Amino acid sequence: MGSGIAELALASGHPVVLCDCRDTALGSARRAVFHGLTHRDGRNPVSDGGAGAAIRRLTPTVRLGDLAVCDLVVEAVVEDIGTKMQVLRDLERHCHAGTVLATNTSSLPVGRLSECLEYPGRFAGLHFFNPVSTMKLVEVVRAPATREATVQALYERVLGWGKRPVHVADSPGFIVNRVARPFYCEPQRLLDEGVADIRQIDAIFRHCGGFRMGPFELMDLIGNEVNLAVTRSLYEAFGKAPKFRPGALQASMVEAGNLGRKSGKGWYEYADGRKGVPAGCRSGYRPDHIEVPDDMDMARELAALARDAGIRVVRVPEGGAIRMDGFALALTDGRSARCRSIDSGEKFVLFDMAVDYTGGSHVAIAVDPSTDESLLCQAAGFFNALGKTVIAIGDTPGMCLMATVCMMVNEAADCIEQGVTNQDCVDLAMRLGANHPLGPMAWAERVGVDSIRTVLSNMQREGDPDRYRCSTLIEAWADCSGGDFPRLA
């Protein structure tokens, strides 16, 4: 991270002092910086004379005193609060009175770090994302004692470097690491419970949700030890909240040294560079006709696809589910298929949410395990007839994508209510910092806050009441908006 930040500043035309206590580390960092400068693409050009001129503006040193000339010093040492506080104390003694100090911590409390400083007003968090050269987002974190001038100076500096800064109040995990936790924790819960395997879950996120990578693929890329450390940090910071509970399987993998791509093995094995894809569920069943109610939100898309496939569509006033040959097919509302069957007295097959039912290639389904297995074949055959690859998972409240998206929206709402960020910043942060296809507020608009409240309420009923407790802000939005998502001014 340190060499990446140095490269960014050099590419923007600044002289940079790069400090490390080890000569060997400095040598490696200088080579990394030069390689980065000479391999930047057209979107990230080097200003003022190219890579050669830029690297000549770099001064490597092992002496903190050489940083005295700097107007901005970004600390990027190991993610340990004691080490960081010692370095920051030493920096304050060596730097001049106008120097702005920043920490690149990803999970440690900036306010706690500032307690070691005599002048905490000139200190803030500046959280870059890896790799620095290509990731656009930077979280500018304001601790309680941080002066407005410090925050503004950092914000403008980040803009000048071609990045997208977002304002964040000091809070565990800031925006991205906190709001992204359900993206990792919910899939691990599904795996632990035997609902689906890692290939199925990753395929659902990629092909149904539009994510660039599934959660297990991304954990392997980040490094399981890094991902686990952030989860543990949030779990402790929020008083062991069940929604942040670390996965036992991931912990055992880290203990065994299976860190992901860097070690050749994590959730996947990378010896041959191939992870494989889950087999789809296929069936020759094809309904002659289906009944589609006017009150089913996803009915328009599925009804149109059915007509295109030559299936006769009969419109009915209401019912909340598509019906065919003795069973109901419905989008998950947070209840399991078994619970929904018991509540209604009819046989239910559920399908998971998708970002685009028309253009998407896959759909995930679940059936009540107490019903006849032919229901699975019938539901799979219907979606096969629409041109979809079907992923059959175990029956669980909220299924996979719906449960995870609702939890991310819920966490984002908590962040907004607690003053950590605002609606626009949380969406920008999750798109640019986590590469999500939609920010949580955009997901909320798509799903509807009333539906999100219903999903979480039903998941509470069948699952962990504390884990799936609905944000009071979601409750308020649902009460005042009639189900539509309220964009705040």
Summary of the structure (lengths in Angstrom):
residues: 489
radius of gyration: 25.3
end to end distance: 35.7
largest distance: 80.0
contacts: 1660
relative contact order: 0.09
helix: 46%
strand: 14%
